[in-house]
Amino acid sequence: MELEVTNILQRLETRTRQLILRYRDQQSEIRKLEEKLREQTEYAKALEEENAKLRNDYSRLKAARLIDMADDGDLHETRLRINRMIASIDRCIATIKA
């Protein structure tokens, strides 16, 4: 009887050690994944900022091209386009603030 209890306790101790090792391995894996998530989040944020900058640059180039292409006859049309663009930007800003 005592031998049987000893065997049960040894198996319980062995399994407990195995569970502790698995737990530590899982904790280590979780830390690695959290770090990778942080890195990917920072990378995504950098890409979003770059995207916003590029869009802004593109809009400026587009406006500059409109102005550059305008000759005396198209100056009035160019001003109307720019005014429409400004109105559109104002609507966007108002929507964001709302």
Beta strands, then each sheet from edge to edge (+ up, - down):
end
